[in-house]
Amino acid sequence: MNQDNNQVSQVLNIIFSWDKSLRTIERKFNRDFDLTINQCRIILHIQDKRFVELSYINSWLNVDKSTTTRMIRPLLVSGFVEKFYQFGDKRKIYLRISEQGLEKVNLIKQEFDQLALRVIRVIPAGKRDLTFQMVNEFIKSMHEF
């Protein structure tokens, strides 16, 4: 029973530490780009796909429609993303990166790449695959809630 209590504490410490680390990263992206991590992710995802349907973002990020609207609005107002309709169907809103947003996309991508490379450098080469596998299993277990 004591081992179970210890492991419960370890899991909770990992979750809380992970949350704190994400807030630190969030503050950096907010300071550097005046965007949240999710807004940055949206921009990169739109760029990767060339365009996405607005309703797709709800399910992709697992957020409510209202949250998606609050995240997208500043991207539209700032001119980094533009919306459009295909085939005159006003019910489906699509998003794409604007010309103005292309520069920001590259800067955001570089920053995420640098972040990933810093993590990679900290983990010894012989432990990376196992570490990534374990972290993914941990995350997967969290999705079951």
ROZAMAR-368474 format. One record per residue (C-alpha): residue number from 1; residue in one letter; chain; x, y, z. Coordinates in steps of 0.1 Angstrom, whole numbers, padded with zeros to 4 digits, m for minus. Layout:
<atoms>
+-----+---------+--------+-------+-------+-------+
! num ! residuo ! cadena !     X !     Y !     Z !
+-----+---------+--------+-------+-------+-------+
! NUM !       A !      A !     X !     Y !     Z !
...
+-----+---------+--------+-------+-------+-------+
</atoms>
This chain:
<atoms>
+-----+---------+--------+-------+-------+-------+
! num ! residuo ! cadena !     X !     Y !     Z !
+-----+---------+--------+-------+-------+-------+
!   1 !       M !      A !  0000 !  0000 !  0000 !
!   2 !       N !      A !  0029 !  0024 !  0008 !
!   3 !       Q !      A !  0043 !  0018 ! m0027 !
!   4 !       D !      A !  0009 !  0026 ! m0042 !
!   5 !       N !      A !  0008 !  0059 ! m0023 !
!   6 !       N !      A !  0043 !  0067 ! m0034 !
!   7 !       Q !      A !  0035 !  0060 ! m0070 !
!   8 !       V !      A !  0003 !  0081 ! m0068 !
!   9 !       S !      A !  0024 !  0110 ! m0055 !
!  10 !       Q !      A !  0049 !  0105 ! m0083 !
!  11 !       V !      A !  0022 !  0106 ! m0109 !
!  12 !       L !      A !  0007 !  0137 ! m0094 !
!  13 !       N !      A !  0041 !  0154 ! m0092 !
!  14 !       I !      A !  0047 !  0146 ! m0129 !
!  15 !       I !      A !  0013 !  0160 ! m0139 !
!  16 !       F !      A !  0018 !  0192 ! m0118 !
!  17 !       S !      A !  0054 !  0196 ! m0130 !
!  18 !       W !      A !  0043 !  0191 ! m0166 !
!  19 !       D !      A !  0016 !  0218 ! m0161 !
!  20 !       K !      A !  0041 !  0242 ! m0147 !
!  21 !       S !      A !  0065 !  0236 ! m0176 !
!  22 !       L !      A !  0038 !  0242 ! m0201 !
!  23 !       R !      A !  0029 !  0275 ! m0184 !
!  24 !       T !      A !  0065 !  0286 ! m0186 !
!  25 !       I !      A !  0065 !  0278 ! m0224 !
!  26 !       E !      A !  0031 !  0295 ! m0227 !
!  27 !       R !      A !  0045 !  0327 ! m0212 !
!  28 !       K !      A !  0075 !  0326 ! m0235 !
!  29 !       F !      A !  0053 !  0323 ! m0266 !
!  30 !       N !      A !  0030 !  0349 ! m0253 !
!  31 !       R !      A !  0059 !  0373 ! m0247 !
!  32 !       D !      A !  0077 !  0366 ! m0280 !
!  33 !       F !      A !  0047 !  0363 ! m0303 !
!  34 !       D !      A !  0017 !  0377 ! m0283 !
!  35 !       L !      A !  0000 !  0343 ! m0289 !
!  36 !       T !      A ! m0009 !  0313 ! m0268 !
!  37 !       I !      A !  0007 !  0279 ! m0275 !
!  38 !       N !      A ! m0026 !  0267 ! m0290 !
!  39 !       Q !      A ! m0028 !  0297 ! m0313 !
!  40 !       C !      A !  0008 !  0289 ! m0324 !
!  41 !       R !      A ! m0002 !  0253 ! m0329 !
!  42 !       I !      A ! m0032 !  0264 ! m0350 !
!  43 !       I !      A ! m0010 !  0286 ! m0372 !
!  44 !       L !      A !  0015 !  0258 ! m0378 !
!  45 !       H !      A ! m0013 !  0233 ! m0384 !
!  46 !       I !      A ! m0030 !  0255 ! m0409 !
!  47 !       Q !      A !  0003 !  0262 ! m0427 !
!  48 !       D !      A !  0010 !  0224 ! m0428 !
!  49 !       K !      A ! m0024 !  0216 ! m0442 !
!  50 !       R !      A ! m0026 !  0248 ! m0464 !
!  51 !       F !      A ! m0061 !  0254 ! m0450 !
!  52 !       V !      A ! m0084 !  0239 ! m0424 !
!  53 !       E !      A ! m0121 !  0240 ! m0417 !
!  54 !       L !      A ! m0128 !  0260 ! m0386 !
!  55 !       S !      A ! m0150 !  0233 ! m0370 !
!  56 !       Y !      A ! m0121 !  0208 ! m0374 !
!  57 !       I !      A ! m0100 !  0228 ! m0349 !
!  58 !       N !      A ! m0126 !  0221 ! m0322 !
!  59 !       S !      A ! m0121 !  0184 ! m0324 !
!  60 !       W !      A ! m0083 !  0186 ! m0331 !
!  61 !       L !      A ! m0077 !  0206 ! m0299 !
!  62 !       N !      A ! m0105 !  0191 ! m0280 !
!  63 !       V !      A ! m0121 !  0224 ! m0271 !
!  64 !       D !      A ! m0155 !  0240 ! m0273 !
!  65 !       K !      A ! m0166 !  0261 ! m0302 !
!  66 !       S !      A ! m0166 !  0292 ! m0281 !
!  67 !       T !      A ! m0130 !  0285 ! m0271 !
!  68 !       T !      A ! m0120 !  0280 ! m0307 !
!  69 !       T !      A ! m0137 !  0313 ! m0316 !
!  70 !       R !      A ! m0117 !  0331 ! m0288 !
!  71 !       M !      A ! m0085 !  0316 ! m0301 !
!  72 !       I !      A ! m0091 !  0324 ! m0338 !
!  73 !       R !      A ! m0104 !  0359 ! m0334 !
!  74 !       P !      A ! m0071 !  0375 ! m0325 !
!  75 !       L !      A ! m0054 !  0357 ! m0354 !
!  76 !       L !      A ! m0080 !  0371 ! m0378 !
!  77 !       V !      A ! m0079 !  0406 ! m0363 !
!  78 !       S !      A ! m0041 !  0407 ! m0364 !
!  79 !       G !      A ! m0041 !  0396 ! m0400 !
!  80 !       F !      A ! m0021 !  0364 ! m0395 !
!  81 !       V !      A ! m0050 !  0341 ! m0406 !
!  82 !       E !      A ! m0078 !  0348 ! m0430 !
!  83 !       K !      A ! m0111 !  0330 ! m0434 !
!  84 !       F !      A ! m0128 !  0320 ! m0466 !
!  85 !       Y !      A ! m0157 !  0300 ! m0479 !
!  86 !       Q !      A ! m0155 !  0273 ! m0506 !
!  87 !       F !      A ! m0180 !  0270 ! m0533 !
!  88 !       G !      A ! m0202 !  0297 ! m0519 !
!  89 !       D !      A ! m0212 !  0276 ! m0489 !
!  90 !       K !      A ! m0213 !  0301 ! m0460 !
!  91 !       R !      A ! m0219 !  0274 ! m0434 !
!  92 !       K !      A ! m0184 !  0261 ! m0436 !
!  93 !       I !      A ! m0156 !  0285 ! m0427 !
!  94 !       Y !      A ! m0121 !  0277 ! m0437 !
!  95 !       L !      A ! m0089 !  0292 ! m0425 !
!  96 !       R !      A ! m0055 !  0298 ! m0442 !
!  97 !       I !      A ! m0024 !  0317 ! m0434 !
!  98 !       S !      A ! m0023 !  0352 ! m0448 !
!  99 !       E !      A !  0007 !  0367 ! m0465 !
! 100 !       Q !      A !  0013 !  0387 ! m0434 !
! 101 !       G !      A !  0011 !  0355 ! m0413 !
! 102 !       L !      A !  0038 !  0337 ! m0433 !
! 103 !       E !      A !  0066 !  0355 ! m0416 !
! 104 !       K !      A !  0052 !  0347 ! m0382 !
! 105 !       V !      A !  0047 !  0310 ! m0391 !
! 106 !       N !      A !  0084 !  0307 ! m0398 !
! 107 !       L !      A !  0094 !  0323 ! m0365 !
! 108 !       I !      A !  0070 !  0302 ! m0345 !
! 109 !       K !      A !  0082 !  0270 ! m0363 !
! 110 !       Q !      A !  0119 !  0279 ! m0355 !
! 111 !       E !      A !  0110 !  0285 ! m0319 !
! 112 !       F !      A !  0092 !  0252 ! m0315 !
! 113 !       D !      A !  0121 !  0234 ! m0333 !
! 114 !       Q !      A !  0146 !  0250 ! m0309 !
! 115 !       L !      A !  0125 !  0239 ! m0279 !
! 116 !       A !      A !  0123 !  0203 ! m0292 !
! 117 !       L !      A !  0161 !  0203 ! m0299 !
! 118 !       R !      A !  0168 !  0214 ! m0264 !
! 119 !       V !      A !  0147 !  0186 ! m0250 !
! 120 !       I !      A !  0164 !  0161 ! m0273 !
! 121 !       R !      A !  0199 !  0172 ! m0262 !
! 122 !       V !      A !  0190 !  0167 ! m0225 !
! 123 !       I !      A !  0179 !  0131 ! m0230 !
! 124 !       P !      A !  0209 !  0107 ! m0236 !
! 125 !       A !      A !  0208 !  0093 ! m0271 !
! 126 !       G !      A !  0204 !  0057 ! m0259 !
! 127 !       K !      A !  0174 !  0066 ! m0238 !
! 128 !       R !      A !  0154 !  0088 ! m0262 !
! 129 !       D !      A !  0133 !  0062 ! m0279 !
! 130 !       L !      A !  0123 !  0046 ! m0246 !
! 131 !       T !      A !  0117 !  0080 ! m0230 !
! 132 !       F !      A !  0094 !  0091 ! m0259 !
! 133 !       Q !      A !  0076 !  0058 ! m0258 !
! 134 !       M !      A !  0070 !  0061 ! m0221 !
! 135 !       V !      A !  0058 !  0097 ! m0223 !
! 136 !       N !      A !  0034 !  0088 ! m0250 !
! 137 !       E !      A !  0020 !  0059 ! m0230 !
! 138 !       F !      A !  0016 !  0083 ! m0200 !
! 139 !       I !      A ! m0002 !  0108 ! m0222 !
! 140 !       K !      A ! m0024 !  0081 ! m0237 !
! 141 !       S !      A ! m0034 !  0069 ! m0202 !
! 142 !       M !      A ! m0045 !  0105 ! m0194 !
! 143 !       H !      A ! m0068 !  0106 ! m0225 !
! 144 !       E !      A ! m0089 !  0079 ! m0210 !
! 145 !       F !      A ! m0106 !  0102 ! m0186 !
+-----+---------+--------+-------+-------+-------+
</atoms>
